[in-house]
Amino acid sequence: MGKQETELLKGVLEGVILELLRGRAWHGYDLTARLQELGFDVVEGTVYALLVRIERNGLVDVEKVPSQKGPPRKVYTLNAAGAERLDDFWTAWGAIAGRLEHIRNGGN
């Protein structure tokens, strides 16, 4: 991933994570692995820091589940506030993408 793509990803990673959480519950390690499978060059530290912020902002519900490999793990699910934030993200994304496409097609 190039520097420009990395910088763009920083601005949308919260929305990407919230979208993944819309479909199912995740813990940080599997969420990081899924993002990497999708072609996003992210590391666990970045994802965990974002999950902490998302949790602090009340956008997810968190459940601690037992782990066979150590302490309980946090599992994140999208809640109503997170779904609202995600809808706002997609609205903003659509507006920005539309403006960019307009410029790309020669608009002023």
Backbone as ProteinMPNN parsed JSONL, in Angstrom:
{"seq_chain_A": "MGKQETELLKGVLEGVILELLRGRAWHGYDLTARLQELGFDVVEGTVYALLVRIERNGLVDVEKVPSQKGPPRKVYTLNAAGAERLDDFWTAWGAIAGRLEHIRNGGN", "coords_chain_A": {"N_chain_A": [[0.859, -1.17, 0.0], [0.625, 2.15, -0.88], [1.886, 5.353, 0.276], [-0.01, 7.428, -0.069], [-2.417, 6.0, -0.235], [-2.408, 4.844, 2.294], [-2.695, 7.107, 3.923], [-5.241, 7.979, 3.124], [-6.747, 5.803, 4.014], [-6.549, 6.066, 6.793], [-8.399, 8.053, 7.302], [-10.826, 6.827, 6.854], [-10.981, 4.444, 8.193], [-12.374, 3.989, 10.607], [-15.059, 3.951, 9.744], [-14.956, 1.736, 8.045], [-14.397, -0.327, 9.85], [-16.665, -0.144, 11.518], [-18.58, -0.877, 9.639], [-17.89, -3.566, 9.162], [-18.465, -4.541, 11.693], [-21.184, -4.284, 11.669], [-22.17, -6.524, 10.479], [-21.501, -8.722, 12.075], [-20.241, -10.019, 15.243], [-16.996, -9.259, 16.439], [-13.609, -9.912, 17.509], [-10.6, -8.124, 18.268], [-8.216, -9.258, 17.064], [-9.145, -11.043, 15.037], [-10.584, -9.227, 13.541], [-8.57, -7.527, 12.603], [-7.188, -9.402, 11.009], [-9.175, -9.926, 9.087], [-9.437, -7.433, 7.849], [-6.922, -7.285, 6.682], [-7.126, -9.437, 4.902], [-8.927, -8.296, 3.159], [-7.355, -6.546, 1.874], [-6.415, -4.293, 3.161], [-3.759, -2.624, 4.564], [-3.103, -2.91, 7.568], [-2.147, -2.837, 11.026], [-2.279, -4.675, 14.114], [-2.08, -2.945, 16.354], [-3.032, -0.487, 15.417], [-5.698, -1.098, 14.843], [-6.624, -1.954, 17.373], [-6.306, 0.41, 18.866], [-8.168, 2.02, 17.596], [-10.498, 0.574, 18.141], [-10.63, 0.93, 20.9], [-11.183, 3.683, 21.002], [-13.633, 3.74, 19.623], [-15.159, 2.218, 21.365], [-15.03, 3.838, 23.67], [-16.448, 6.004, 22.731], [-18.97, 5.023, 22.747], [-20.043, 3.478, 20.659], [-20.15, 0.806, 20.236], [-21.069, -2.375, 21.612], [-19.587, -4.264, 24.163], [-18.399, -7.411, 25.02], [-16.913, -9.578, 27.28], [-15.367, -12.551, 26.632], [-14.564, -15.91, 27.529], [-11.26, -17.201, 26.996], [-9.26, -19.747, 25.581], [-6.621, -19.398, 25.498], [-5.564, -17.653, 27.382], [-6.264, -14.56, 29.078], [-9.726, -13.34, 29.3], [-11.303, -12.363, 26.217], [-12.17, -9.377, 24.484], [-15.155, -8.914, 22.764], [-16.63, -7.281, 20.123], [-19.622, -5.628, 19.181], [-21.787, -3.912, 16.982], [-23.758, -1.211, 18.092], [-26.849, 0.693, 18.515], [-26.116, 3.438, 18.477], [-23.682, 3.246, 17.156], [-24.549, 2.257, 14.697], [-25.959, 4.447, 13.778], [-23.856, 6.311, 13.541], [-22.433, 4.999, 11.569], [-24.252, 5.119, 9.419], [-24.168, 7.889, 9.024], [-21.497, 8.096, 8.235], [-21.565, 6.727, 5.736], [-23.258, 8.41, 4.319], [-21.74, 10.775, 4.262], [-19.513, 9.768, 2.896], [-20.637, 9.151, 0.389], [-21.317, 11.719, -0.499], [-18.8, 12.987, -0.673], [-17.456, 11.251, -2.45], [-19.062, 11.605, -4.691], [-18.57, 14.313, -5.305], [-15.833, 14.187, -5.867], [-15.854, 12.514, -8.122], [-17.253, 14.134, -9.87], [-15.405, 16.244, -10.241], [-13.323, 14.765, -11.355], [-14.449, 14.089, -13.77], [-14.285, 16.395, -15.17], [-15.775, 18.502, -14.169], [-16.447, 21.665, -12.598]], "CA_chain_A": [[0.0, 0.0, 0.0], [1.408, 3.358, -0.967], [1.688, 6.36, 1.323], [-1.27, 8.128, -0.284], [-3.502, 5.094, 0.135], [-2.365, 4.716, 3.747], [-3.262, 8.325, 4.495], [-6.682, 7.946, 2.885], [-7.323, 4.775, 4.879], [-6.656, 6.6, 8.154], [-9.608, 8.844, 7.406], [-12.058, 6.036, 6.689], [-10.876, 3.154, 8.868], [-13.458, 3.826, 11.576], [-16.24, 3.539, 9.003], [-14.742, 0.367, 7.559], [-14.542, -1.226, 11.005], [-18.074, -0.155, 11.904], [-19.322, -1.675, 8.641], [-17.641, -4.981, 9.452], [-19.171, -4.865, 12.925], [-22.624, -4.339, 11.398], [-22.53, -7.875, 10.059], [-21.271, -9.76, 13.084], [-19.366, -9.667, 16.361], [-15.576, -9.524, 16.169], [-12.594, -9.456, 18.453], [-9.605, -7.332, 17.555], [-7.279, -10.018, 16.24], [-9.834, -11.508, 13.826], [-10.935, -8.039, 12.764], [-7.341, -7.15, 11.904], [-6.945, -10.395, 9.96], [-10.163, -9.732, 8.017], [-9.048, -6.217, 7.121], [-5.764, -7.638, 5.853], [-7.66, -10.252, 3.801], [-9.603, -7.381, 2.239], [-6.342, -5.735, 1.208], [-6.035, -3.124, 3.942], [-2.476, -2.829, 5.23], [-3.235, -2.41, 8.937], [-1.537, -3.658, 12.069], [-3.145, -4.836, 15.281], [-2.043, -1.758, 17.209], [-3.917, 0.527, 14.837], [-7.083, -1.561, 15.006], [-6.972, -1.933, 18.797], [-6.452, 1.812, 19.282], [-9.443, 2.486, 17.061], [-11.552, -0.09, 18.902], [-10.715, 1.617, 22.199], [-11.864, 4.954, 20.768], [-15.015, 3.428, 19.271], [-15.801, 1.791, 22.617], [-15.131, 5.024, 24.527], [-17.491, 6.87, 22.165], [-20.258, 4.37, 22.926], [-20.551, 3.024, 19.365], [-20.191, -0.655, 20.226], [-21.244, -3.106, 22.86], [-18.411, -5.103, 24.373], [-18.588, -8.552, 25.902], [-15.693, -10.345, 27.521], [-15.63, -13.984, 26.504], [-13.404, -16.705, 27.942], [-10.317, -17.616, 25.968], [-8.469, -20.913, 25.961], [-5.206, -19.039, 25.401], [-5.199, -16.57, 28.283], [-7.361, -13.807, 29.696], [-10.905, -13.17, 28.456], [-11.133, -11.46, 25.083], [-13.292, -8.495, 24.207], [-15.847, -9.107, 21.499], [-17.312, -6.032, 19.82], [-20.776, -5.632, 18.292], [-22.309, -2.579, 16.693], [-25.007, -0.886, 18.77], [-27.668, 1.673, 17.795], [-25.329, 4.657, 18.255], [-22.71, 2.914, 16.126], [-25.259, 2.159, 13.422], [-26.244, 5.826, 13.368], [-22.583, 6.875, 13.098], [-22.119, 4.349, 10.308], [-25.104, 5.73, 8.4], [-23.594, 9.223, 8.762], [-20.272, 7.868, 7.474], [-21.881, 6.404, 4.343], [-23.802, 9.625, 3.71], [-20.597, 11.647, 3.985], [-18.712, 9.116, 1.86], [-21.329, 9.334, -0.878], [-21.199, 13.12, -0.908], [-17.408, 13.245, -1.064], [-17.166, 10.479, -3.662], [-19.76, 12.26, -5.786], [-17.824, 15.533, -5.651], [-14.578, 13.789, -6.514], [-16.169, 12.006, -9.465], [-17.605, 15.309, -10.662], [-14.139, 16.898, -10.58], [-12.602, 13.852, -12.249], [-15.101, 14.12, -15.076], [-14.128, 17.717, -15.783], [-16.636, 19.525, -13.557], [-15.753, 22.765, -11.882]], "C_chain_A": [[0.899, 1.224, 0.0], [1.041, 4.346, 0.115], [0.347, 7.073, 1.166], [-2.459, 7.255, 0.133], [-3.569, 4.915, 1.652], [-2.999, 5.923, 4.412], [-4.77, 8.381, 4.293], [-7.366, 6.947, 3.807], [-7.502, 5.286, 6.305], [-7.957, 7.361, 8.349], [-10.893, 8.039, 7.355], [-12.061, 4.736, 7.485], [-11.977, 2.945, 9.906], [-14.723, 3.343, 10.868], [-16.137, 2.118, 8.501], [-14.956, -0.631, 8.699], [-15.999, -1.287, 11.454], [-18.909, -0.977, 10.925], [-19.112, -3.163, 8.864], [-18.405, -5.417, 10.703], [-20.683, -4.908, 12.731], [-23.039, -5.784, 11.118], [-22.382, -8.947, 11.114], [-20.387, -9.22, 14.201], [-17.931, -10.072, 16.009], [-14.745, -9.238, 17.414], [-11.449, -8.879, 17.622], [-8.698, -8.108, 16.628], [-7.934, -10.468, 14.934], [-10.243, -10.341, 12.93], [-9.725, -7.55, 11.97], [-7.057, -8.107, 10.752], [-7.907, -10.208, 8.798], [-9.832, -8.492, 7.191], [-7.867, -6.505, 6.195], [-6.189, -8.502, 4.673], [-8.312, -9.384, 2.736], [-8.636, -6.433, 1.538], [-5.937, -4.471, 1.934], [-4.762, -3.448, 4.727], [-2.529, -2.187, 6.615], [-2.558, -3.375, 9.896], [-2.476, -3.684, 13.273], [-3.21, -3.587, 16.14], [-2.975, -0.667, 16.719], [-5.372, 0.154, 15.074], [-7.492, -1.497, 16.471], [-7.155, -0.512, 19.302], [-7.79, 2.371, 18.798], [-10.616, 1.846, 17.797], [-11.732, 0.545, 20.281], [-11.488, 2.919, 22.038], [-13.344, 4.735, 20.45], [-15.796, 3.014, 20.523], [-16.04, 2.995, 23.524], [-16.248, 5.953, 24.047], [-18.873, 6.225, 22.193], [-20.883, 3.835, 21.65], [-20.67, 1.51, 19.255], [-20.558, -1.17, 21.608], [-20.077, -4.075, 22.96], [-18.754, -6.198, 25.377], [-17.251, -9.247, 26.067], [-16.05, -11.819, 27.494], [-14.385, -14.756, 26.908], [-12.543, -17.094, 26.736], [-9.532, -18.81, 26.471], [-6.984, -20.575, 26.009], [-4.821, -17.887, 26.313], [-6.418, -15.863, 28.84], [-8.562, -13.694, 28.753], [-10.647, -12.152, 27.344], [-12.384, -10.61, 24.913], [-13.853, -8.802, 22.823], [-16.741, -7.885, 21.301], [-18.49, -6.269, 18.881], [-21.273, -4.199, 18.146], [-23.609, -2.368, 17.461], [-25.739, 0.202, 17.979], [-26.894, 2.961, 17.507], [-24.281, 4.433, 17.17], [-23.341, 2.817, 14.754], [-25.595, 3.546, 12.889], [-24.973, 6.503, 12.846], [-22.2, 6.291, 11.746], [-22.972, 4.906, 9.17], [-24.592, 7.117, 8.025], [-22.316, 9.102, 7.928], [-20.592, 7.627, 6.007], [-22.499, 7.595, 3.615], [-22.666, 10.569, 3.33], [-19.736, 11.071, 2.863], [-19.34, 9.331, 0.483], [-21.199, 10.758, -1.402], [-19.789, 13.43, -1.406], [-17.074, 12.519, -2.357], [-17.842, 11.115, -4.873], [-19.043, 13.515, -6.246], [-16.524, 15.199, -6.367], [-14.811, 13.295, -7.943], [-16.538, 13.152, -10.393], [-16.335, 16.047, -11.131], [-13.379, 16.057, -11.596], [-13.168, 13.886, -13.665], [-15.116, 15.512, -15.699], [-15.018, 18.79, -15.219], [-15.823, 20.573, -12.84], [-16.222, 22.847, -10.474]], "O_chain_A": [[1.831, 1.316, 0.798], [0.02, 4.204, 0.788], [-0.355, 7.297, 2.151], [-3.392, 7.733, 0.779], [-4.656, 4.843, 2.226], [-3.761, 5.776, 5.368], [-5.5, 8.787, 5.197], [-8.449, 7.22, 4.324], [-8.499, 4.972, 6.955], [-8.551, 7.323, 9.427], [-11.944, 8.525, 7.772], [-13.046, 3.999, 7.454], [-12.464, 1.826, 10.064], [-15.386, 2.423, 11.347], [-17.117, 1.373, 8.526], [-15.617, -1.655, 8.524], [-16.512, -2.369, 11.74], [-19.832, -1.686, 11.327], [-20.06, -3.942, 8.766], [-18.927, -6.53, 10.761], [-21.392, -5.504, 13.542], [-24.136, -6.203, 11.485], [-23.061, -9.972, 11.059], [-19.856, -8.113, 14.114], [-17.697, -11.096, 15.366], [-15.126, -8.43, 18.261], [-11.354, -9.124, 16.419], [-8.433, -7.663, 15.511], [-7.361, -10.301, 13.857], [-10.245, -10.461, 11.705], [-9.85, -7.199, 10.797], [-6.725, -7.676, 9.648], [-7.503, -10.318, 7.64], [-9.94, -8.513, 5.965], [-7.823, -6.023, 5.063], [-5.68, -8.33, 3.565], [-8.255, -9.701, 1.548], [-9.043, -5.617, 0.711], [-5.194, -3.656, 1.389], [-4.71, -4.433, 5.464], [-2.061, -1.065, 6.81], [-2.418, -4.565, 9.615], [-3.348, -2.827, 13.422], [-4.285, -3.21, 16.606], [-3.634, 0.0, 17.517], [-6.182, 0.998, 15.46], [-8.589, -1.037, 16.785], [-8.067, -0.251, 20.086], [-8.458, 3.111, 19.521], [-11.622, 2.509, 18.05], [-12.855, 0.681, 20.767], [-12.357, 3.225, 22.854], [-14.205, 5.459, 20.949], [-16.946, 3.412, 20.71], [-17.127, 3.152, 24.081], [-16.91, 6.608, 24.853], [-19.842, 6.815, 21.714], [-22.106, 3.741, 21.55], [-21.228, 0.995, 18.286], [-20.38, -0.494, 22.621], [-19.635, -4.636, 21.957], [-19.322, -5.938, 26.438], [-16.539, -9.477, 25.088], [-16.92, -12.278, 28.235], [-13.267, -14.305, 26.657], [-13.037, -17.286, 25.625], [-9.179, -18.88, 27.648], [-6.179, -21.366, 26.501], [-3.835, -17.202, 26.042], [-7.467, -16.472, 29.05], [-8.433, -13.924, 27.55], [-9.874, -11.209, 27.513], [-13.503, -11.061, 25.162], [-13.113, -8.93, 21.848], [-17.505, -7.505, 22.188], [-18.378, -7.014, 17.907], [-21.184, -3.392, 19.071], [-24.468, -3.249, 17.479], [-25.297, 0.588, 16.897], [-27.003, 3.516, 16.414], [-24.02, 5.322, 16.359], [-22.75, 3.24, 13.76], [-25.523, 3.787, 11.684], [-25.01, 7.191, 11.826], [-21.699, 7.004, 10.877], [-22.464, 5.14, 8.074], [-24.581, 7.481, 6.849], [-22.08, 9.905, 7.025], [-19.982, 8.234, 5.127], [-22.281, 7.767, 2.415], [-22.631, 11.097, 2.218], [-19.283, 11.803, 1.984], [-18.641, 9.658, -0.477], [-20.996, 10.976, -2.596], [-19.618, 14.065, -2.447], [-16.477, 13.103, -3.262], [-17.262, 11.161, -5.957], [-18.92, 13.757, -7.446], [-16.159, 15.846, -7.348], [-14.052, 13.623, -8.854], [-16.177, 13.143, -11.57], [-16.23, 16.424, -12.298], [-12.856, 16.58, -12.58], [-12.432, 13.728, -14.639], [-15.867, 15.773, -16.638], [-15.026, 19.906, -15.739], [-14.651, 20.371, -12.523], [-15.759, 23.702, -9.718]]}, "name": "protein", "num_of_chains": 1, "seq": "MGKQETELLKGVLEGVILELLRGRAWHGYDLTARLQELGFDVVEGTVYALLVRIERNGLVDVEKVPSQKGPPRKVYTLNAAGAERLDDFWTAWGAIAGRLEHIRNGGN"}
